[in-house]
C-alpha cells in the first residue's frame, strides 16, 4: 500500500471515532440514557398488555396526585 492510502485510512478512522465520541457525549448531555425504569419494567412486564396496564396505572397515580394537590389548596380569607 502506498503512504497516501494509509494516511487517508487513518484520517477517516480518526474522524469517524471523533464523530462517534461526539454523538455519545451529546446523548449523555441531553439525557438520552436517563430511562431508569426501562430494564426493570421490561423484566417485570413481559408482554405489551402488562406494560400498557402499568403505564395506565402510573398515569392514574399522577392524576390522583394532581387532584390531591388541587384539593388541598385553600384561598386566604
Secondary structure, 3 states (H helix, E strand, C coil): CCHHHHHHHHHHHHHHHHHHHHHHHHHHHCCCCCCCCHHHHHHHCCCHHHHHHHHHHHHHHHHHHHHHHHHCCCCCC
